[in-house]
C-alpha cells in the first residue's frame, strides 16, 4: 500500500496532463458537425455572391483576364484550374461543381471527399483572381484544409446514417489541436500588429473605420455618432485579441462565455461593416471551441419529438457490412480497416509537420523570427498574414469617377453608367457594387499598378458599349480621396489614374 501523503506518481501526472490537454485541445463531434454545416452554407453563399460578378472577375472579358493573371501571378496561376478557359460558360460550370460539393458537405454525404473537392475548387477559385480576396477567404481555406484531417461527418450527416460504428463524443489529437491553434493564430497575430498602431492604443481605430462610408453599412452610421462608445469597443476588441490564447486555456463555462463574447463582436461587425463574409466565417471557426457542456445544455433545451425522430433515423447494426445479396463484405471491410490503420499512423505525423510550419510562418510574419538566407524572399510572410485593420485602419475614404466621351461628343460617367459627371460623394452602395469590388478597386488605386488600372478602364468601355446607347470613344479613370477629419471639413483630392482610348486600347 502506498502512503496517501506521498507525491503523485509519474503515471498519475501523465494521466492528469493528458486529461488537461484533451480538455483544451479536444473538439466535441457536435461542434465538428456544426462547423461542417456552417462551411457548406458559407461556400454556397460565397458562390452566389461571386456569381454576380462572374464575367467581371473570372473571364477574359472582365477586369482580370488570364494574360494579366499569368503576368502578375506566374506561380499562383499554376495552382488554379479556372484559367483553363476564359469563357463564362466554363467558369459557370466550375461554380456549379463547387456548389454541388458544398451541398454534399452541408448534408454530410461522402463528407471527406466533399471537403477535399471543396478545398481544391476554393483554392483554384482564389488563385484565379487574388485581387478580390479578403481575410475571410483565407480563414475559410484554412478551415477546409484542417477539416480534411477531422471527422466532420461523424454527427448530423447522411454519412452517419450509413454507418454502424458507435459515435464518438469528442476528438482529441494533433488534428483537433491544429484547427484550434489556427483559429487562435488569426487573432493573436492580428493583436501583435494592432499593438504596433497608435490608433488602436488610443482607442480611435473603430471610430475611423465607421466613419468611412465605403466600409459602413446598416447600424454603422448610427454607431458612428457615439465616439465614446466606439472608443470602448475599440479597447475591448484589442483586449480580446490580445487575450485570444485564453480560447485554448479556459474550459467549461468560462470558455463558453469567452467564445460568446467573440461571437457577439463578430455579429457587431456584420451589422456595421461591409467586409464580406469574414464575420460569419469567424463565427463558424469559433464553434469548435464550445465545450461539450455547452452542447449538452443546447441538446437538453432542444430535446423532445425532434430528437426522438432523429434517433429513429438510425441504421440497423451491421447493415452496411452486407452486399446487395445479403452476404458479408469481409474483404472490403478488411481493406478499409487496413487503410485506416495506416492513416492513423501517418496522418498525425503529417499534421504535426504542417502545424509546425504554420507556427514558423506566423512567427516570420510578425518578425519574431528572421527569414533565413540573404536577399528578398520570393514569398514574404509579411504580405500574407492576419493584419486586417492593423497596425492602423484606413483613415481616408474614396470613390471612383470615370468621365467618358461618346463618338457623338457627349460626356458621360462610364463608372456609374449615367450622364452627369461629378466628384460628389455617392451613396455607400453606389460607391462599390460589392465588398469584392471595393477590395479590387481600392487596391487598384493604392497599388498604383498601371496594368490593373488599364484593364479596368477597358472593362468600363466594353460594359458601356454593351449596356448603353452610343459608342464610348475614351474614358478617364480617376479616384477621389477624402481624408477623415473629426473636427473640421473633409477636403477631397481627385487623382487621375489612367486615360484610355476604347478603340485602340491605348
Secondary structure as the mmCIF struct_conf table of DSSP 4:
data_model
#
loop_
_struct_conf.conf_type_id
_struct_conf.id
_struct_conf.beg_label_comp_id
_struct_conf.beg_label_asym_id
_struct_conf.beg_label_seq_id
_struct_conf.end_label_comp_id
_struct_conf.end_label_asym_id
_struct_conf.end_label_seq_id
TURN_TY1_P TURN_TY1_P1 UNK A 4 UNK A 5
BEND BEND1 UNK A 6 UNK A 6
HELX_LH_PP_P HELX_LH_PP_P1 UNK A 7 UNK A 9
HELX_RH_AL_P HELX_RH_AL_P1 UNK A 10 UNK A 25
STRN STRN1 UNK A 26 UNK A 28
HELX_RH_AL_P HELX_RH_AL_P2 UNK A 29 UNK A 51
TURN_TY1_P TURN_TY1_P2 UNK A 52 UNK A 53
HELX_RH_AL_P HELX_RH_AL_P3 UNK A 54 UNK A 58
BEND BEND2 UNK A 59 UNK A 59
TURN_TY1_P TURN_TY1_P3 UNK A 60 UNK A 61
BEND BEND3 UNK A 62 UNK A 64
HELX_RH_AL_P HELX_RH_AL_P4 UNK A 66 UNK A 72
TURN_TY1_P TURN_TY1_P4 UNK A 74 UNK A 75
HELX_RH_3T_P HELX_RH_3T_P1 UNK A 76 UNK A 79
BEND BEND4 UNK A 81 UNK A 81
HELX_RH_3T_P HELX_RH_3T_P2 UNK A 82 UNK A 84
BEND BEND5 UNK A 87 UNK A 87
HELX_RH_AL_P HELX_RH_AL_P5 UNK A 88 UNK A 107
TURN_TY1_P TURN_TY1_P5 UNK A 108 UNK A 108
BEND BEND6 UNK A 109 UNK A 110
HELX_RH_AL_P HELX_RH_AL_P6 UNK A 111 UNK A 128
HELX_RH_3T_P HELX_RH_3T_P3 UNK A 130 UNK A 132
HELX_RH_AL_P HELX_RH_AL_P7 UNK A 135 UNK A 147
TURN_TY1_P TURN_TY1_P6 UNK A 148 UNK A 149
BEND BEND7 UNK A 150 UNK A 150
TURN_TY1_P TURN_TY1_P7 UNK A 152 UNK A 153
BEND BEND8 UNK A 154 UNK A 157
HELX_RH_AL_P HELX_RH_AL_P8 UNK A 158 UNK A 162
BEND BEND9 UNK A 165 UNK A 165
HELX_LH_PP_P HELX_LH_PP_P2 UNK A 166 UNK A 168
BEND BEND10 UNK A 169 UNK A 169
STRN STRN2 UNK A 170 UNK A 172
BEND BEND11 UNK A 173 UNK A 173
HELX_RH_AL_P HELX_RH_AL_P9 UNK A 174 UNK A 194
TURN_TY1_P TURN_TY1_P8 UNK A 195 UNK A 196
HELX_RH_AL_P HELX_RH_AL_P10 UNK A 198 UNK A 202
TURN_TY1_P TURN_TY1_P9 UNK A 203 UNK A 203
HELX_RH_AL_P HELX_RH_AL_P11 UNK A 205 UNK A 210
TURN_TY1_P TURN_TY1_P10 UNK A 211 UNK A 211
TURN_TY1_P TURN_TY1_P11 UNK A 213 UNK A 215
STRN STRN3 UNK A 216 UNK A 216
TURN_TY1_P TURN_TY1_P12 UNK A 218 UNK A 219
HELX_RH_AL_P HELX_RH_AL_P12 UNK A 220 UNK A 223
TURN_TY1_P TURN_TY1_P13 UNK A 224 UNK A 225
HELX_RH_AL_P HELX_RH_AL_P13 UNK A 227 UNK A 242
TURN_TY1_P TURN_TY1_P14 UNK A 243 UNK A 245
HELX_RH_AL_P HELX_RH_AL_P14 UNK A 246 UNK A 249
HELX_RH_AL_P HELX_RH_AL_P15 UNK A 252 UNK A 272
STRN STRN4 UNK A 273 UNK A 273
TURN_TY1_P TURN_TY1_P15 UNK A 276 UNK A 277
HELX_RH_AL_P HELX_RH_AL_P16 UNK A 278 UNK A 286
HELX_RH_3T_P HELX_RH_3T_P4 UNK A 287 UNK A 289
BEND BEND12 UNK A 290 UNK A 290
HELX_RH_AL_P HELX_RH_AL_P17 UNK A 292 UNK A 302
BEND BEND13 UNK A 304 UNK A 304
HELX_RH_AL_P HELX_RH_AL_P18 UNK A 305 UNK A 311
TURN_TY1_P TURN_TY1_P16 UNK A 312 UNK A 313
TURN_TY1_P TURN_TY1_P17 UNK A 317 UNK A 318
HELX_RH_3T_P HELX_RH_3T_P5 UNK A 319 UNK A 321
STRN STRN5 UNK A 322 UNK A 322
TURN_TY1_P TURN_TY1_P18 UNK A 324 UNK A 325
BEND BEND14 UNK A 326 UNK A 326
STRN STRN6 UNK A 328 UNK A 328
HELX_RH_AL_P HELX_RH_AL_P19 UNK A 330 UNK A 365
TURN_TY1_P TURN_TY1_P19 UNK A 366 UNK A 367
BEND BEND15 UNK A 368 UNK A 369
HELX_LH_PP_P HELX_LH_PP_P3 UNK A 370 UNK A 371
BEND BEND16 UNK A 372 UNK A 375
BEND BEND17 UNK A 378 UNK A 379
HELX_RH_3T_P HELX_RH_3T_P6 UNK A 381 UNK A 383
BEND BEND18 UNK A 384 UNK A 385
TURN_TY1_P TURN_TY1_P20 UNK A 388 UNK A 389
BEND BEND19 UNK A 391 UNK A 392
STRN STRN7 UNK A 396 UNK A 406
TURN_TY1_P TURN_TY1_P21 UNK A 407 UNK A 408
BEND BEND20 UNK A 409 UNK A 409
STRN STRN8 UNK A 411 UNK A 413
TURN_TY1_P TURN_TY1_P22 UNK A 414 UNK A 417
STRN STRN9 UNK A 418 UNK A 418
BEND BEND21 UNK A 419 UNK A 419
HELX_RH_AL_P HELX_RH_AL_P20 UNK A 428 UNK A 431
BEND BEND22 UNK A 433 UNK A 434
HELX_RH_AL_P HELX_RH_AL_P21 UNK A 435 UNK A 447
HELX_RH_AL_P HELX_RH_AL_P22 UNK A 450 UNK A 467
BEND BEND23 UNK A 468 UNK A 470
STRN STRN10 UNK A 472 UNK A 483
BEND BEND24 UNK A 486 UNK A 488
STRN STRN11 UNK A 492 UNK A 501
TURN_TY1_P TURN_TY1_P23 UNK A 502 UNK A 504
#
